[in-house]
């Protein structure tokens, strides 16, 4: 994922250690280097420093595919 595609309030999957967990982006980090997020599996606050750690959720991928005139699998 690219930095320009990350939205505040958006839900994504993030790589945290060896796990992939659902997160919700709550705000930009104070110093402009990433985002503050909430791990929806544990409720903990985390910092996402790079958009490379994020992937879109399945629902967002399907919606984007439909908007582009694609098909569902």
C-alpha positions, 0 to 999 in steps of 0.5 A: 500500500502507498502512503497516499492511499492511507485514510484516517478512520480507515480499516486495514490489516497490518503486519505486527511482528509475525502476525497480521491483525486488523487495525483502524487508523486513528490519526497521523503521528504527531511528528509526521512519520506514520500513523497512530492506530488501534489494534482491533484484536487487542484494543491496544494503540500502535504506531504504523511507521510505514504504509508498507506494513498495511494492506487493505481489507477484503471488503475494500478490495471487493468495493474497488474491484466493483467500482472499476467494473471488475468481477467477483471471484 
